[in-house]
Every structure is written in structure tokens, then in C-alpha cells.
Amino acid sequence: MSFKWDRVHVWSVDIKDETGAASSKLAALAQAGANLEFIDTQRVPSNPGSGTLTVAPITGPAQHKAARAVGLHEAETPILHRFEGDNQAGLAHRVTKAWELANISLHGLTMAVLGSKFVGYVSFDTADDANRAAQILADVGSST
């Protein structure tokens, strides 16, 4: 089994934790023609009433301009990768166990299955961890 592995350059903005906060930012991106593949919103527990919106991809001058107009900026961290491939029972465990054995700490992980395929987004604190994770993913793929 082989996996597709791509770096995802994310854009982020702090938002209020209230109805419509994310929608208003997304509206500007939609009007600029953004076809977002990744959207994440989270509350910030240490700062009640606030949250973050993270999106990707933002491409081209019109989308960059719209993103900046609503306060989005290209984020340096976390280092996010998208991976996808054929789904198999136990795959998430095999991958995360291999990363654990290599002492790679995940910043975050989301995986979903549609039909016989899966897609996942995994974030790391360092580029070194991301690079090591990519090699391990290739090894897991060649052993299945």
C-alpha cells in the first residue's frame, strides 16, 4: 500500500467564540473563489470567549488579498500534512503506533474514511518530526 503525503500551508486567525465568527471569514474566502480542503475551528480554553480558525489552501492573489482583509495570516506552526490512501482495518493504530515508537509527538490528528479511501490531517511541532513521520509512513505502507 502506498500513501500520498503533502505539506499543507495553513492560514489562521483568532476569532471570537460566538455565532457567525467563522462564517464571516469563510464568506470572504468563498467570494474570492477559495476551494478550501481543510477548515478547523477551536476554542481557546485559556482565553474564554476566543477561538481560532485555520484554513487551507489559500492560492492566488485574489484569495491572498481576501484572506488578509479578514485578518488571516499564513501560519508557521503547526506543521500540517495531509495523507491519504486505501483504508484498512487497524490502519490508524499501525501508523500512530509506529510514530509513537519513534517518539514523535503529534500536535493533532484527524482521519476520516469515505468508501474504501481515507484522508488524514496530522500536525507536528517540528519539521524534523514531520520528516521522520513521512519516512515511517512510507515504511508502514511497504509492510502492508
C-alpha positions as a Markdown table, in Angstrom:
| # | Residue | x | y | z |
|---|---|---|---|---|
| 1 | Met | 0.0 | 0.0 | 0.0 |
| 2 | Ser | 1.2 | 3.5 | -0.8 |
| 3 | Phe | 0.2 | 6.7 | 0.8 |
| 4 | Lys | 0.0 | 10.2 | -0.7 |
| 5 | Trp | 1.7 | 12.7 | 1.7 |
| 6 | Asp | 1.6 | 16.5 | 1.2 |
| 7 | Arg | 2.5 | 19.5 | 3.2 |
| 8 | Val | -0.4 | 21.8 | 3.8 |
| 9 | His | 0.3 | 25.5 | 4.2 |
| 10 | Val | -2.4 | 26.8 | 6.6 |
| 11 | Trp | -3.7 | 30.3 | 7.2 |
| 12 | Ser | -5.0 | 31.2 | 10.6 |
| 13 | Val | -6.8 | 34.0 | 12.5 |
| 14 | Asp | -8.1 | 34.5 | 16.0 |
| 15 | Ile | -11.9 | 34.7 | 16.2 |
| 16 | Lys | -14.5 | 35.4 | 18.8 |
| 17 | Asp | -16.2 | 32.4 | 20.2 |
| 18 | Glu | -19.6 | 33.4 | 19.0 |
| 19 | Thr | -22.2 | 32.6 | 16.4 |
| 20 | Gly | -21.1 | 33.6 | 12.9 |
| 21 | Ala | -17.4 | 34.4 | 13.7 |
| 22 | Ala | -16.1 | 31.7 | 11.4 |
| 23 | Ser | -18.8 | 32.1 | 8.8 |
| 24 | Ser | -17.9 | 35.8 | 8.2 |
| 25 | Lys | -14.3 | 34.9 | 7.5 |
| 26 | Leu | -15.2 | 32.0 | 5.2 |
| 27 | Ala | -17.6 | 34.2 | 3.3 |
| 28 | Ala | -14.8 | 36.5 | 2.2 |
| 29 | Leu | -12.7 | 33.5 | 1.1 |
| 30 | Ala | -15.7 | 32.0 | -0.8 |
| 31 | Gln | -16.3 | 35.3 | -2.7 |
| 32 | Ala | -12.6 | 35.2 | -3.7 |
| 33 | Gly | -13.1 | 31.7 | -5.2 |
| 34 | Ala | -11.3 | 29.6 | -2.4 |
| 35 | Asn | -12.0 | 25.9 | -2.6 |
| 36 | Leu | -11.0 | 25.0 | 0.9 |
| 37 | Glu | -9.9 | 21.4 | 1.6 |
| 38 | Phe | -9.2 | 22.0 | 5.3 |
| 39 | Ile | -11.1 | 24.0 | 7.9 |
| 40 | Asp | -10.6 | 23.8 | 11.6 |
| 41 | Thr | -12.1 | 25.9 | 14.3 |
| 42 | Gln | -11.3 | 25.5 | 18.0 |
| 43 | Arg | -12.0 | 27.4 | 21.2 |
| 44 | Val | -9.0 | 28.6 | 23.2 |
| 45 | Pro | -9.7 | 27.3 | 26.7 |
| 46 | Ser | -7.0 | 29.6 | 28.3 |
| 47 | Asn | -8.8 | 32.6 | 26.8 |
| 48 | Pro | -12.6 | 32.3 | 27.3 |
| 49 | Gly | -14.6 | 33.9 | 24.5 |
| 50 | Ser | -12.0 | 33.4 | 21.9 |
| 51 | Gly | -11.0 | 30.8 | 19.3 |
| 52 | Thr | -9.0 | 30.1 | 16.2 |
| 53 | Leu | -9.9 | 29.5 | 12.6 |
| 54 | Thr | -7.4 | 27.6 | 10.4 |
| 55 | Val | -7.9 | 27.0 | 6.7 |
| 56 | Ala | -6.1 | 25.7 | 3.6 |
| 57 | Pro | -5.4 | 26.2 | 0.8 |
| 58 | Ile | -5.3 | 29.9 | 0.0 |
| 59 | Thr | -4.0 | 30.3 | -3.5 |
| 60 | Gly | -3.5 | 33.2 | -5.9 |
| 61 | Pro | -3.5 | 36.9 | -5.4 |
| 62 | Ala | -7.3 | 37.4 | -5.0 |
| 63 | Gln | -7.5 | 34.7 | -2.3 |
| 64 | His | -4.4 | 36.1 | -0.5 |
| 65 | Lys | -5.9 | 39.6 | -0.6 |
| 66 | Ala | -9.3 | 38.3 | 0.8 |
| 67 | Ala | -7.6 | 36.3 | 3.5 |
| 68 | Arg | -5.5 | 39.2 | 4.7 |
| 69 | Ala | -8.5 | 41.5 | 4.6 |
| 70 | Val | -10.3 | 39.4 | 7.2 |
| 71 | Gly | -7.1 | 39.0 | 9.3 |
| 72 | Leu | -5.9 | 35.6 | 8.2 |
| 73 | His | -2.1 | 35.1 | 8.0 |
| 74 | Glu | 0.0 | 32.2 | 6.8 |
| 75 | Ala | 0.9 | 30.2 | 9.9 |
| 76 | Glu | 4.4 | 28.8 | 10.6 |
| 77 | Thr | 3.1 | 26.3 | 13.1 |
| 78 | Pro | 1.8 | 23.7 | 13.5 |
| 79 | Ile | 3.3 | 21.9 | 10.6 |
| 80 | Leu | 0.4 | 20.2 | 8.9 |
| 81 | His | 0.4 | 17.4 | 6.4 |
| 82 | Arg | -2.4 | 15.7 | 4.6 |
| 83 | Phe | -2.1 | 11.9 | 3.9 |
| 84 | Glu | -4.4 | 9.6 | 2.1 |
| 85 | Gly | -4.7 | 6.1 | 0.7 |
| 86 | Asp | -6.6 | 2.9 | 0.8 |
| 87 | Asn | -8.4 | 2.2 | 4.1 |
| 88 | Gln | -7.8 | -0.9 | 6.1 |
| 89 | Ala | -9.0 | -2.0 | 9.5 |
| 90 | Gly | -6.4 | -1.1 | 12.1 |
| 91 | Leu | -4.5 | 1.3 | 9.9 |
| 92 | Ala | -4.7 | 4.3 | 12.2 |
| 93 | His | -3.4 | 2.2 | 15.0 |
| 94 | Arg | -0.4 | 0.9 | 12.9 |
| 95 | Val | 0.5 | 4.4 | 11.8 |
| 96 | Thr | 0.2 | 6.1 | 15.2 |
| 97 | Lys | 1.9 | 3.2 | 17.0 |
| 98 | Ala | 4.9 | 3.4 | 14.6 |
| 99 | Trp | 5.1 | 7.2 | 15.3 |
| 100 | Glu | 4.9 | 6.6 | 19.0 |
| 101 | Leu | 7.7 | 4.1 | 18.9 |
| 102 | Ala | 9.8 | 6.7 | 17.1 |
| 103 | Asn | 9.0 | 9.1 | 19.9 |
| 104 | Ile | 7.1 | 11.5 | 17.6 |
| 105 | Ser | 4.6 | 13.6 | 19.5 |
| 106 | Leu | 1.6 | 14.6 | 17.4 |
| 107 | His | 0.2 | 18.1 | 17.7 |
| 108 | Gly | -3.1 | 16.9 | 16.3 |
| 109 | Leu | -4.6 | 14.2 | 14.1 |
| 110 | Thr | -7.8 | 13.8 | 12.2 |
| 111 | Met | -8.7 | 10.9 | 10.0 |
| 112 | Ala | -11.9 | 10.1 | 8.1 |
| 113 | Val | -13.0 | 7.3 | 5.7 |
| 114 | Leu | -15.1 | 7.6 | 2.7 |
| 115 | Gly | -15.8 | 4.4 | 0.9 |
| 116 | Ser | -12.6 | 2.5 | 0.6 |
| 117 | Lys | -10.3 | 5.5 | 1.0 |
| 118 | Phe | -9.1 | 7.5 | 4.0 |
| 119 | Val | -7.8 | 11.0 | 4.3 |
| 120 | Gly | -6.0 | 12.3 | 7.4 |
| 121 | Tyr | -4.5 | 15.6 | 8.5 |
| 122 | Val | -1.7 | 15.4 | 11.0 |
| 123 | Ser | 0.2 | 18.2 | 12.6 |
| 124 | Phe | 3.6 | 18.3 | 14.2 |
| 125 | Asp | 5.6 | 20.7 | 16.3 |
| 126 | Thr | 8.7 | 20.5 | 14.3 |
| 127 | Ala | 9.7 | 19.9 | 10.6 |
| 128 | Asp | 12.1 | 17.1 | 11.8 |
| 129 | Asp | 9.2 | 15.2 | 13.4 |
| 130 | Ala | 7.2 | 15.7 | 10.2 |
| 131 | Asn | 10.0 | 14.4 | 8.0 |
| 132 | Arg | 10.6 | 11.3 | 10.3 |
| 133 | Ala | 6.8 | 10.6 | 10.3 |
| 134 | Ala | 6.8 | 10.7 | 6.5 |
| 135 | Gln | 9.6 | 8.1 | 6.3 |
| 136 | Ile | 7.8 | 5.9 | 8.9 |
| 137 | Leu | 4.5 | 6.2 | 6.9 |
| 138 | Ala | 6.4 | 5.0 | 3.8 |
| 139 | Asp | 7.7 | 2.1 | 5.8 |
| 140 | Val | 4.3 | 1.2 | 7.1 |
| 141 | Gly | 2.9 | 1.3 | 3.6 |
| 142 | Ser | 5.6 | -1.0 | 2.3 |
| 143 | Ser | 4.9 | -3.5 | 5.1 |
| 144 | Thr | 1.2 | -3.9 | 4.5 |
